[in-house]
Amino acid sequence: MSSVAVIGDIDTVSGFRLGGVKQAVVVKTSEEAIAAFDKFLEDEISIIIITQLMANEIREHINRKIGSSVLPMIIEIPGKDGSSEGSSDQINDLIRRVIGVEMVK
C-alpha cells in the first residue's frame, strides 16, 4: 500500500496535514526524528518527506536503515529555515538510487 508520511517542524507538518497527509510528526530533536523515522519504516510507508535540516542531523541513521533500497523513497524539502547546502547532491543520490542513472554536472 502506498502512503506518505512527513517529519519536520510545526509549519511544514501543518502544511502537509492541511494538504491531506495524515501521518505527520513534528520533531524538534534528532532523537525525535529518529524515532519517527523508525516508526514509519515499521509501518511500511512508501514515501517519507523530511525537512533537509532534520535529515542532515540524522543522515547516518537514514543511510544505515535504508542502504541502497528503493523504498521507502526519502524526499528532503526545505523547512521554514530554508534549504541546506548540498541539496542538489542529495537529489542526484536519489535519482541514482531510484533509476540507477548517475546525473553528471
N, CA and C atoms as a LAMMPS dump frame, in Angstrom:
ITEM: TIMESTEP
0
ITEM: NUMBER OF ATOMS
315
ITEM: BOX BOUNDS ff ff ff
-5.0000000000000000e+02 5.0000000000000000e+02
-5.0000000000000000e+02 5.0000000000000000e+02
-5.0000000000000000e+02 5.0000000000000000e+02
ITEM: ATOMS id mol type element x y z
1 1 1 N 0.841 -1.18 0
2 1 2 C 0 0 0
3 1 3 C 0.885 1.243 0
4 2 1 N 0.579 2.149 -0.871
5 2 2 C 1.363 3.369 -0.984
6 2 3 C 0.848 4.406 -0.006
7 3 1 N 1.77 4.991 0.738
8 3 2 C 1.375 6.029 1.68
9 3 3 C 2.509 7.024 1.859
10 4 1 N 2.147 8.184 2.394
11 4 2 C 3.092 9.284 2.569
12 4 3 C 3.108 9.686 4.037
13 5 1 N 4.3 10 4.542
14 5 2 C 4.451 10.493 5.904
15 5 3 C 5.416 11.673 5.875
16 6 1 N 5.284 12.547 6.875
17 6 2 C 6.111 13.759 6.941
18 6 3 C 6.761 13.861 8.314
19 7 1 N 8.034 14.262 8.31
20 7 2 C 8.788 14.538 9.536
21 7 3 C 9.35 15.944 9.39
22 8 1 N 9.066 16.822 10.357
23 8 2 C 9.608 18.168 10.241
24 8 3 C 9.134 19.106 11.321
25 9 1 N 9.349 20.383 11.065
26 9 2 C 8.954 21.429 12.017
27 9 3 C 7.44 21.623 11.956
28 10 1 N 6.923 22.376 12.896
29 10 2 C 5.475 22.567 13.029
30 10 3 C 4.85 23.168 11.769
31 11 1 N 5.514 24.128 11.142
32 11 2 C 4.948 24.768 9.952
33 11 3 C 4.869 23.798 8.775
34 12 1 N 5.921 23.033 8.565
35 12 2 C 5.949 22.06 7.473
36 12 3 C 4.891 20.987 7.683
37 13 1 N 4.859 20.431 8.874
38 13 2 C 3.896 19.374 9.185
39 13 3 C 2.465 19.895 9.06
40 14 1 N 2.215 21.091 9.562
41 14 2 C 0.867 21.673 9.473
42 14 3 C 0.441 21.84 8.021
43 15 1 N 1.341 22.301 7.189
44 15 2 C 1.032 22.478 5.769
45 15 3 C 0.656 21.173 5.098
46 16 1 N 1.405 20.119 5.389
47 16 2 C 1.103 18.822 4.792
48 16 3 C -0.19 18.234 5.355
49 17 1 N -0.446 18.47 6.63
50 17 2 C -1.711 17.997 7.206
51 17 3 C -2.893 18.688 6.542
52 18 1 N -2.758 19.984 6.285
53 18 2 C -3.815 20.71 5.578
54 18 3 C -4.012 20.161 4.164
55 19 1 N -2.933 19.636 3.601
56 19 2 C -2.993 19.05 2.264
57 19 3 C -3.489 17.619 2.253
58 20 1 N -3.791 17.068 3.421
59 20 2 C -4.374 15.733 3.475
60 20 3 C -3.47 14.612 3.958
61 21 1 N -2.216 14.92 4.284
62 21 2 C -1.313 13.889 4.797
63 21 3 C -1.66 13.636 6.263
64 22 1 N -2.006 12.39 6.567
65 22 2 C -2.446 12.068 7.929
66 22 3 C -1.292 11.661 8.837
67 23 1 N -0.271 11.053 8.258
68 23 2 C 0.855 10.589 9.07
69 23 3 C 1.963 11.624 9.02
70 24 1 N 1.975 12.504 10
71 24 2 C 2.948 13.582 10.052
72 24 3 C 3.344 13.823 11.502
73 25 1 N 4.648 13.978 11.731
74 25 2 C 5.158 14.128 13.092
75 25 3 C 6.011 15.388 13.186
76 26 1 N 5.699 16.208 14.178
77 26 2 C 6.507 17.394 14.477
78 26 3 C 7.675 16.941 15.345
79 27 1 N 8.895 17.294 14.925
80 27 2 C 10.078 16.933 15.699
81 27 3 C 10.915 18.171 15.967
82 28 1 N 11.59 18.16 17.116
83 28 2 C 12.473 19.266 17.472
84 28 3 C 13.911 18.8 17.661
85 29 1 N 14.095 17.505 17.92
86 29 2 C 15.435 16.971 18.157
87 29 3 C 15.715 15.813 17.213
88 30 1 N 16.988 15.491 17.077
89 30 2 C 17.349 14.359 16.225
90 30 3 C 16.818 13.038 16.795
91 31 1 N 16.732 12.938 18.118
92 31 2 C 16.196 11.719 18.73
93 31 3 C 14.725 11.526 18.358
94 32 1 N 13.964 12.617 18.372
95 32 2 C 12.558 12.537 17.974
96 32 3 C 12.437 12.173 16.498
97 33 1 N 13.318 12.717 15.662
98 33 2 C 13.293 12.43 14.228
99 33 3 C 13.626 10.96 13.967
100 34 1 N 14.603 10.431 14.682
101 34 2 C 14.964 9.016 14.525
102 34 3 C 13.809 8.115 14.933
103 35 1 N 13.155 8.439 16.029
104 35 2 C 12.014 7.643 16.488
105 35 3 C 10.885 7.666 15.458
106 36 1 N 10.586 8.842 14.908
107 36 2 C 9.532 8.957 13.896
108 36 3 C 9.916 8.21 12.627
109 37 1 N 11.165 8.342 12.204
110 37 2 C 11.65 7.661 11.007
111 37 3 C 11.521 6.146 11.162
112 38 1 N 11.962 5.624 12.296
113 38 2 C 11.884 4.178 12.536
114 38 3 C 10.439 3.69 12.581
115 39 1 N 9.551 4.495 13.159
116 39 2 C 8.128 4.125 13.196
117 39 3 C 7.559 4.047 11.791
118 40 1 N 7.908 4.992 10.939
119 40 2 C 7.418 4.976 9.567
120 40 3 C 7.982 3.79 8.786
121 41 1 N 9.21 3.407 9.089
122 41 2 C 9.769 2.212 8.45
123 41 3 C 8.983 0.967 8.867
124 42 1 N 8.662 0.847 10.145
125 42 2 C 7.874 -0.281 10.643
126 42 3 C 6.485 -0.31 10.005
127 43 1 N 5.909 0.87 9.77
128 43 2 C 4.576 0.967 9.173
129 43 3 C 4.597 0.775 7.661
130 44 1 N 5.788 0.541 7.098
131 44 2 C 5.986 0.332 5.657
132 44 3 C 5.454 1.486 4.813
133 45 1 N 5.787 2.691 5.23
134 45 2 C 5.441 3.895 4.475
135 45 3 C 6.265 3.912 3.183
136 46 1 N 5.645 4.269 2.071
137 46 2 C 6.336 4.28 0.778
138 46 3 C 7.167 5.539 0.555
139 47 1 N 6.654 6.674 1.02
140 47 2 C 7.339 7.952 0.821
141 47 3 C 7.423 8.68 2.163
142 48 1 N 8.654 9.01 2.551
143 48 2 C 8.873 9.775 3.778
144 48 3 C 9.437 11.131 3.374
145 49 1 N 8.684 12.18 3.681
146 49 2 C 9.118 13.541 3.406
147 49 3 C 9.699 14.088 4.71
148 50 1 N 10.911 14.629 4.625
149 50 2 C 11.589 15.137 5.816
150 50 3 C 12.275 16.454 5.463
151 51 1 N 12.289 17.387 6.398
152 51 2 C 12.97 18.651 6.132
153 51 3 C 14.471 18.408 6.013
154 52 1 N 15.122 19.165 5.159
155 52 2 C 16.547 18.975 4.891
156 52 3 C 17.412 19.113 6.132
157 53 1 N 17.117 20.115 6.946
158 53 2 C 17.95 20.322 8.131
159 53 3 C 17.85 19.134 9.087
160 54 1 N 16.646 18.577 9.259
161 54 2 C 16.494 17.422 10.141
162 54 3 C 17.125 16.178 9.505
163 55 1 N 16.985 16.035 8.194
164 55 2 C 17.602 14.894 7.509
165 55 3 C 19.119 14.938 7.654
166 56 1 N 19.691 16.129 7.585
167 56 2 C 21.138 16.254 7.76
168 56 3 C 21.571 15.822 9.153
169 57 1 N 20.732 16.096 10.145
170 57 2 C 21.067 15.713 11.525
171 57 3 C 21.042 14.201 11.725
172 58 1 N 20.194 13.497 10.969
173 58 2 C 20.084 12.046 11.158
174 58 3 C 20.543 11.276 9.914
175 59 1 N 21.357 11.914 9.078
176 59 2 C 21.815 11.319 7.81
177 59 3 C 22.388 9.913 7.976
178 60 1 N 23.275 9.724 8.943
179 60 2 C 23.892 8.406 9.13
180 60 3 C 22.843 7.357 9.457
181 61 1 N 21.874 7.706 10.271
182 61 2 C 20.808 6.78 10.637
183 61 3 C 19.972 6.412 9.406
184 62 1 N 19.616 7.407 8.607
185 62 2 C 18.846 7.151 7.388
186 62 3 C 19.609 6.209 6.468
187 63 1 N 20.872 6.514 6.217
188 63 2 C 21.683 5.68 5.324
189 63 3 C 21.835 4.261 5.847
190 64 1 N 22.003 4.131 7.13
191 64 2 C 22.161 2.801 7.734
192 64 3 C 20.873 1.986 7.611
193 65 1 N 19.735 2.637 7.795
194 65 2 C 18.453 1.929 7.776
195 65 3 C 17.99 1.538 6.375
196 66 1 N 18.174 2.432 5.397
197 66 2 C 17.632 2.115 4.075
198 66 3 C 18.682 1.621 3.091
199 67 1 N 19.952 1.896 3.347
200 67 2 C 21.013 1.41 2.472
201 67 3 C 20.76 1.777 1.019
202 68 1 N 20.772 0.775 0.143
203 68 2 C 20.55 1.023 -1.286
204 68 3 C 19.129 0.66 -1.698
205 69 1 N 18.261 0.486 -0.741
206 69 2 C 16.868 0.141 -1.006
207 69 3 C 16.144 1.274 -1.726
208 70 1 N 15.221 0.915 -2.605
209 70 2 C 14.456 1.914 -3.339
210 70 3 C 13.325 2.468 -2.479
211 71 1 N 12.7 1.615 -1.69
212 71 2 C 11.605 2.056 -0.819
213 71 3 C 12.008 1.92 0.628
214 72 1 N 11.657 2.809 1.466
215 72 2 C 10.849 3.978 1.153
216 72 3 C 11.671 5.031 0.432
217 73 1 N 10.975 5.831 -0.366
218 73 2 C 11.622 6.952 -1.023
219 73 3 C 11.689 8.086 -0.002
220 74 1 N 12.867 8.625 0.194
221 74 2 C 13.064 9.724 1.133
222 74 3 C 13.149 11.013 0.324
223 75 1 N 12.242 11.929 0.607
224 75 2 C 12.237 13.215 -0.097
225 75 3 C 12.548 14.306 0.914
226 76 1 N 13.628 15.017 0.648
227 76 2 C 14.036 16.106 1.533
228 76 3 C 13.573 17.43 0.951
229 77 1 N 12.924 18.214 1.797
230 77 2 C 12.405 19.505 1.358
231 77 3 C 12.926 20.601 2.277
232 78 1 N 12.99 21.834 1.784
233 78 2 C 13.388 22.933 2.665
234 78 3 C 12.346 23.123 3.764
235 79 1 N 12.797 23.389 4.958
236 79 2 C 11.887 23.684 6.058
237 79 3 C 11.669 25.185 6.151
238 80 1 N 11.117 25.619 7.254
239 80 2 C 10.854 27.049 7.417
240 80 3 C 12.145 27.865 7.478
241 81 1 N 13.253 27.215 7.799
242 81 2 C 14.537 27.904 7.863
243 81 3 C 15.283 27.872 6.535
244 82 1 N 14.643 27.388 5.488
245 82 2 C 15.259 27.34 4.172
246 82 3 C 15.924 26.009 3.899
247 83 1 N 16.636 25.965 2.792
248 83 2 C 17.29 24.726 2.398
249 83 3 C 18.73 24.704 2.881
250 84 1 N 19.288 23.54 2.845
251 84 2 C 20.678 23.386 3.253
252 84 3 C 21.557 23.282 2.023
253 85 1 N 22.837 23.475 2.219
254 85 2 C 23.772 23.329 1.114
255 85 3 C 23.86 21.867 0.74
256 86 1 N 24.171 21.6 -0.509
257 86 2 C 24.342 20.233 -0.964
258 86 3 C 23.043 19.547 -1.344
259 87 1 N 21.961 20.296 -1.478
260 87 2 C 20.686 19.653 -1.801
261 87 3 C 20.696 19.041 -3.192
262 88 1 N 21.444 19.605 -4.132
263 88 2 C 21.5 19.009 -5.468
264 88 3 C 22.214 17.675 -5.427
265 89 1 N 23.203 17.509 -4.533
266 89 2 C 23.867 16.217 -4.383
267 89 3 C 22.893 15.177 -3.86
268 90 1 N 21.998 15.561 -2.961
269 90 2 C 21.015 14.634 -2.427
270 90 3 C 20.032 14.217 -3.51
271 91 1 N 19.667 15.135 -4.387
272 91 2 C 18.768 14.801 -5.484
273 91 3 C 19.461 13.824 -6.429
274 92 1 N 20.727 14.057 -6.726
275 92 2 C 21.473 13.141 -7.576
276 92 3 C 21.543 11.75 -6.956
277 93 1 N 21.764 11.672 -5.658
278 93 2 C 21.792 10.377 -4.97
279 93 3 C 20.447 9.677 -5.08
280 94 1 N 19.367 10.423 -4.923
281 94 2 C 18.029 9.859 -5.027
282 94 3 C 17.782 9.309 -6.429
283 95 1 N 18.137 10.077 -7.457
284 95 2 C 17.95 9.619 -8.834
285 95 3 C 18.76 8.359 -9.086
286 96 1 N 19.988 8.334 -8.635
287 96 2 C 20.843 7.166 -8.829
288 96 3 C 20.25 5.95 -8.137
289 97 1 N 19.699 6.134 -6.938
290 97 2 C 19.117 5.025 -6.19
291 97 3 C 17.83 4.509 -6.836
292 98 1 N 17.004 5.434 -7.336
293 98 2 C 15.703 5.038 -7.862
294 98 3 C 15.798 4.448 -9.263
295 99 1 N 16.525 5.114 -10.165
296 99 2 C 16.538 4.621 -11.547
297 99 3 C 17.901 4.089 -11.987
298 100 1 N 18.882 4.173 -11.128
299 100 2 C 20.179 3.591 -11.45
300 100 3 C 21.019 4.392 -12.432
301 101 1 N 20.7 5.663 -12.612
302 101 2 C 21.445 6.515 -13.532
303 101 3 C 22.076 7.632 -12.73
304 102 1 N 23.352 7.893 -12.985
305 102 2 C 24.01 8.984 -12.277
306 102 3 C 23.966 10.236 -13.128
307 103 1 N 23.507 11.32 -12.518
308 103 2 C 23.444 12.597 -13.213
309 103 3 C 24.812 13.276 -13.087
310 104 1 N 25.333 13.769 -14.215
311 104 2 C 26.634 14.441 -14.2
312 104 3 C 26.443 15.919 -14.492
313 105 1 N 27.268 16.73 -13.824
314 105 2 C 27.162 18.195 -13.989
315 105 3 C 27.989 18.632 -15.162
